Amino acid sequence: MLNKELISTAIPSLNPGDTVLQAMELMSEFHVAQLPVVADDKYLGLTAEDDLMNADENALLQTIESHFSRISARANSHFLESVQMANEHNLSLVPITEKDNEFIGVITVPDLLKQLGKTTGANEPGGIIVLEMEQRNFSFSEISKLVETNDAQITQLNTQWDNSAAAFFVTMKISKFEISDIVATFQRYEYQVKYYFGEEQYENELRSNYDHLMNYLNI
C-alpha cells in the first residue's frame, strides 16, 4: 500500500494567512497535534500545537514559519515510511508530498495503524509465538517446517533486534489458535519460546470433559 492510497480527505490544511488561534481551534476540532501549512498547493511545513501555545493567538502563521517542521513522506513510497516517521517524530498525522514539494494530503495515525494491522495479520485469527535466539541461528525455512509438521502455517513473521535486551526476537502469527503442540515442538528442538498467545490444548480437553459431564447430568 502506497502513501497516496491512504490520504485522508477529512483533515484540513492551513494557509500562511491563518491566525494562530484559527490553527489551534482546527487542531482541537479534529483532535490532532499538528496541521500542514500550504500555499498555492505547495507544502510549507507542519505547525505543531506545542509551538502555537507559545505564540500570540492573533499572529499570522507566516510570522512563525521558522518554527515549521519540514517533515513529509513521499506519495509513491510504501506506507511503512509514514509509520516510521510518525513513530520517530511523535506525529498525529503525516504530510504527503509529490515532487517539487507539491502537497497531496495527510495520513492520520489511526489510519496508519489500521493498515499496519492488516499488513501484519493482526486482524486475522490465530495464535502468536515469540522466539528468542541468536540472530545467526535464524532460519525461516527451519522454523516454517516445524510449524507445518503440526498442520499449521505461518501467516506473518517479523524479526526484531532489541538493543535494550541485546536479543533477537522472531514473532510469528500462526494459522490456528491451539498452539500448544507447536510450542512443544519448538521446545523439543531447543528453541527458546519467549511468549505465546493462543488456546492451550488442555483447556479444550477440559471444556470437552465439562460438556460431557453436563450432558450426562441432563440425561
The 8 nearest C-alpha neighbors of each residue, nearest first, counted from 0:
[[1, 77, 78, 4, 2, 5, 114, 3],
 [2, 0, 77, 78, 4, 3, 76, 75],
 [1, 3, 78, 74, 4, 5, 77, 76],
 [2, 4, 74, 1, 5, 6, 75, 95],
 [3, 5, 2, 1, 6, 0, 74, 78],
 [6, 4, 3, 2, 106, 7, 1, 110],
 [5, 7, 106, 105, 3, 4, 104, 8],
 [8, 6, 9, 106, 105, 10, 5, 104],
 [9, 7, 10, 6, 104, 11, 105, 106],
 [8, 10, 7, 11, 29, 6, 105, 107],
 [9, 11, 8, 7, 12, 29, 105, 104],
 [12, 10, 9, 13, 34, 8, 25, 35],
 [11, 13, 35, 36, 34, 37, 10, 14],
 [14, 12, 36, 37, 35, 17, 15, 11],
 [13, 15, 37, 36, 16, 17, 38, 12],
 [14, 16, 61, 60, 17, 36, 59, 13],
 [17, 15, 14, 59, 60, 18, 61, 13],
 [18, 16, 15, 59, 14, 60, 21, 13],
 [17, 19, 59, 21, 20, 58, 57, 60],
 [18, 20, 56, 22, 21, 58, 60, 57],
 [19, 21, 56, 23, 18, 22, 24, 57],
 [22, 20, 24, 18, 19, 23, 25, 17],
 [23, 21, 19, 25, 20, 24, 26, 18],
 [22, 24, 26, 20, 25, 21, 27, 19],
 [23, 25, 27, 21, 26, 22, 28, 20],
 [26, 24, 28, 22, 27, 23, 29, 21],
 [27, 25, 23, 31, 29, 24, 28, 30],
 [26, 28, 30, 24, 25, 29, 23, 31],
 [29, 27, 25, 26, 30, 24, 31, 23],
 [28, 30, 26, 27, 31, 25, 10, 9],
 [31, 29, 27, 26, 28, 32, 25, 91],
 [30, 32, 26, 33, 91, 29, 27, 92],
 [31, 33, 48, 47, 91, 26, 30, 34],
 [34, 32, 47, 46, 31, 48, 45, 91],
 [33, 35, 46, 45, 12, 36, 47, 13],
 [36, 34, 45, 12, 44, 13, 46, 37],
 [37, 35, 13, 14, 43, 44, 12, 45],
 [36, 38, 42, 14, 41, 43, 13, 40],
 [37, 39, 41, 40, 14, 42, 15, 36],
 [38, 40, 41, 37, 42, 101, 14, 102],
 [41, 39, 38, 102, 101, 37, 42, 103],
 [42, 40, 101, 38, 102, 39, 37, 100],
 [41, 43, 37, 102, 100, 44, 101, 36],
 [44, 42, 37, 36, 41, 38, 69, 45],
 [45, 43, 69, 67, 68, 36, 42, 35],
 [44, 46, 35, 68, 67, 34, 36, 69],
 [45, 47, 67, 33, 34, 35, 68, 44],
 [48, 46, 33, 49, 50, 32, 51, 45],
 [47, 49, 51, 32, 50, 33, 52, 23],
 [48, 50, 47, 52, 51, 53, 32, 46],
 [51, 49, 48, 47, 52, 53, 54, 66],
 [50, 52, 48, 54, 53, 49, 19, 47],
 [51, 53, 49, 50, 54, 48, 56, 55],
 [52, 54, 51, 50, 55, 49, 56, 48],
 [53, 55, 51, 52, 56, 50, 19, 58],
 [56, 54, 58, 57, 19, 53, 51, 52],
 [55, 57, 20, 19, 58, 54, 18, 51],
 [58, 56, 55, 18, 19, 20, 59, 54],
 [57, 59, 55, 18, 56, 19, 60, 62],
 [60, 58, 18, 61, 16, 17, 62, 19],
 [61, 59, 15, 62, 63, 18, 17, 19],
 [60, 62, 15, 64, 59, 63, 16, 17],
 [61, 63, 60, 59, 64, 58, 65, 15],
 [64, 62, 65, 60, 61, 66, 67, 59],
 [65, 63, 61, 67, 66, 62, 60, 44],
 [64, 66, 63, 67, 62, 68, 61, 44],
 [65, 67, 64, 63, 68, 50, 46, 45],
 [68, 66, 46, 44, 45, 64, 65, 69],
 [67, 69, 45, 44, 70, 66, 46, 47],
 [70, 68, 44, 45, 67, 71, 43, 42],
 [71, 69, 68, 44, 45, 72, 94, 93],
 [70, 72, 94, 95, 93, 69, 96, 73],
 [73, 71, 95, 81, 96, 94, 74, 80],
 [72, 74, 96, 76, 75, 95, 97, 71],
 [73, 75, 3, 2, 95, 96, 97, 76],
 [74, 76, 73, 1, 2, 3, 77, 97],
 [77, 75, 73, 1, 74, 2, 78, 80],
 [76, 78, 1, 79, 2, 80, 0, 75],
 [77, 79, 2, 1, 80, 81, 0, 76],
 [80, 78, 82, 81, 77, 83, 115, 76],
 [81, 79, 78, 83, 82, 77, 84, 76],
 [82, 80, 84, 79, 78, 83, 85, 72],
 [83, 81, 79, 85, 80, 84, 86, 111],
 [82, 84, 86, 80, 81, 85, 87, 79],
 [83, 85, 81, 87, 86, 82, 88, 80],
 [86, 84, 90, 82, 89, 88, 83, 87],
 [85, 87, 83, 89, 84, 88, 82, 90],
 [88, 86, 84, 85, 89, 83, 90, 82],
 [87, 89, 85, 90, 86, 84, 83, 70],
 [90, 88, 86, 85, 87, 91, 84, 92],
 [91, 89, 85, 92, 88, 93, 86, 33],
 [90, 92, 108, 31, 32, 107, 33, 89],
 [93, 91, 107, 90, 108, 106, 105, 94],
 [92, 94, 106, 105, 81, 71, 95, 107],
 [95, 93, 105, 71, 104, 72, 106, 96],
 [96, 94, 72, 104, 105, 103, 71, 74],
 [97, 95, 102, 103, 73, 101, 74, 100],
 [96, 98, 101, 74, 100, 73, 99, 102],
 [97, 99, 100, 101, 96, 73, 74, 102],
 [100, 98, 101, 97, 41, 96, 102, 42],
 [101, 99, 98, 96, 42, 41, 97, 102],
 [100, 102, 41, 97, 96, 99, 40, 42],
 [101, 103, 96, 42, 41, 40, 104, 100],
 [104, 102, 96, 95, 101, 97, 105, 74],
 [105, 103, 95, 6, 102, 94, 7, 106],
 [106, 104, 94, 93, 95, 6, 7, 92],
 [105, 107, 6, 93, 92, 7, 5, 108],
 [108, 106, 92, 110, 109, 91, 111, 105],
 [107, 109, 111, 110, 91, 92, 112, 106],
 [110, 108, 112, 111, 107, 113, 91, 106],
 [111, 109, 113, 107, 108, 112, 114, 106],
 [112, 110, 108, 114, 109, 113, 115, 107],
 [111, 113, 115, 109, 110, 114, 116, 108],
 [114, 112, 110, 116, 115, 111, 109, 117],
 [113, 115, 117, 111, 116, 112, 118, 110],
 [116, 114, 112, 118, 117, 113, 111, 119],
 [117, 115, 121, 113, 114, 119, 118, 120],
 [118, 116, 114, 120, 115, 119, 122, 121],
 [117, 119, 115, 116, 120, 114, 121, 155],
 [120, 118, 116, 121, 117, 115, 155, 156],
 [119, 121, 123, 117, 122, 118, 116, 155],
 [120, 122, 116, 119, 123, 117, 118, 124],
 [123, 121, 120, 117, 116, 124, 119, 118],
 [122, 124, 120, 121, 125, 117, 174, 172],
 [125, 123, 122, 174, 175, 126, 176, 121],
 [126, 124, 175, 176, 174, 173, 172, 123],
 [125, 127, 197, 176, 173, 196, 172, 175],
 [126, 128, 172, 196, 195, 171, 173, 197],
 [127, 129, 195, 171, 170, 194, 196, 130],
 [128, 130, 170, 194, 193, 169, 192, 195],
 [131, 129, 192, 169, 193, 168, 191, 132],
 [132, 130, 168, 191, 167, 193, 192, 169],
 [133, 131, 167, 134, 130, 168, 191, 136],
 [132, 134, 136, 135, 167, 137, 166, 131],
 [133, 135, 136, 137, 167, 132, 166, 160],
 [134, 136, 133, 137, 132, 138, 167, 166],
 [137, 135, 134, 133, 138, 132, 139, 167],
 [136, 138, 134, 135, 139, 133, 132, 142],
 [139, 137, 141, 140, 142, 136, 135, 143],
 [138, 140, 142, 141, 143, 137, 144, 156],
 [139, 141, 143, 138, 142, 144, 145, 137],
 [140, 142, 144, 138, 143, 139, 145, 137],
 [143, 141, 139, 145, 144, 140, 138, 146],
 [142, 144, 140, 146, 141, 145, 139, 147],
 [143, 145, 147, 141, 146, 142, 140, 148],
 [146, 144, 142, 148, 143, 147, 141, 184],
 [145, 147, 143, 144, 148, 149, 151, 181],
 [146, 148, 151, 144, 150, 149, 145, 152],
 [147, 149, 145, 146, 150, 144, 151, 181],
 [150, 148, 147, 151, 146, 181, 180, 145],
 [151, 149, 147, 148, 152, 146, 175, 174],
 [152, 150, 147, 149, 174, 146, 175, 173],
 [153, 151, 174, 147, 173, 154, 146, 150],
 [152, 154, 173, 155, 172, 174, 171, 143],
 [153, 155, 172, 173, 152, 174, 156, 120],
 [156, 154, 172, 153, 171, 119, 120, 157],
 [155, 157, 171, 170, 172, 153, 158, 154],
 [158, 156, 170, 169, 171, 159, 155, 168],
 [159, 157, 169, 168, 170, 156, 160, 167],
 [160, 158, 168, 167, 161, 169, 157, 170],
 [159, 161, 167, 166, 162, 168, 158, 165],
 [162, 160, 166, 164, 163, 165, 159, 167],
 [163, 161, 165, 164, 160, 166, 167, 159],
 [162, 164, 161, 165, 166, 160, 167, 159],
 [163, 165, 166, 161, 162, 167, 160, 168],
 [166, 164, 162, 161, 163, 167, 160, 133],
 [165, 167, 164, 161, 160, 168, 131, 162],
 [166, 168, 160, 134, 132, 131, 159, 133],
 [169, 167, 131, 159, 130, 158, 160, 170],
 [168, 170, 158, 130, 129, 157, 131, 171],
 [171, 169, 129, 157, 156, 128, 158, 168],
 [172, 170, 156, 128, 127, 155, 173, 129],
 [171, 173, 127, 155, 154, 153, 126, 156],
 [174, 172, 153, 126, 125, 175, 154, 152],
 [173, 175, 125, 152, 151, 154, 153, 172],
 [176, 174, 125, 173, 177, 126, 151, 178],
 [177, 175, 125, 126, 197, 198, 178, 174],
 [178, 176, 198, 199, 175, 197, 179, 200],
 [177, 179, 181, 180, 176, 182, 197, 198],
 [178, 180, 182, 199, 181, 200, 177, 183],
 [179, 181, 183, 178, 182, 184, 149, 177],
 [182, 180, 184, 178, 183, 179, 146, 149],
 [181, 183, 179, 185, 184, 180, 178, 186],
 [184, 182, 186, 180, 181, 185, 187, 179],
 [185, 183, 187, 181, 186, 182, 180, 188],
 [186, 184, 190, 188, 182, 187, 183, 181],
 [185, 187, 189, 183, 190, 188, 184, 182],
 [186, 188, 184, 189, 185, 183, 190, 182],
 [187, 189, 185, 186, 190, 184, 183, 145],
 [190, 188, 186, 187, 191, 185, 184, 192],
 [191, 189, 185, 186, 188, 192, 130, 132],
 [190, 192, 131, 130, 193, 189, 186, 132],
 [193, 191, 130, 194, 129, 190, 131, 186],
 [192, 194, 130, 129, 131, 191, 195, 128],
 [195, 193, 129, 192, 128, 196, 130, 127],
 [196, 194, 128, 127, 129, 197, 193, 192],
 [195, 197, 127, 126, 128, 194, 198, 178],
 [198, 196, 126, 176, 177, 178, 199, 127],
 [197, 199, 177, 176, 200, 178, 202, 196],
 [198, 200, 202, 179, 201, 177, 197, 178],
 [199, 201, 203, 202, 179, 177, 204, 198],
 [200, 202, 204, 203, 199, 205, 206, 198],
 [203, 201, 205, 200, 199, 204, 206, 198],
 [202, 204, 206, 200, 201, 205, 207, 199],
 [205, 203, 201, 207, 202, 206, 208, 200],
 [206, 204, 202, 208, 207, 203, 201, 209],
 [205, 207, 203, 209, 204, 208, 202, 210],
 [206, 208, 204, 210, 205, 209, 203, 211],
 [209, 207, 211, 205, 210, 206, 204, 212],
 [208, 210, 212, 206, 207, 211, 205, 213],
 [209, 211, 207, 213, 212, 208, 214, 206],
 [212, 210, 208, 214, 209, 213, 215, 207],
 [213, 211, 215, 209, 210, 214, 208, 216],
 [212, 214, 210, 216, 215, 211, 217, 209],
 [215, 213, 211, 217, 212, 216, 210, 218],
 [214, 216, 212, 218, 213, 217, 211, 210],
 [217, 215, 213, 218, 214, 212, 211, 210],
 [216, 218, 214, 215, 213, 212, 211, 210],
 [217, 215, 216, 214, 213, 212, 211, 210]]
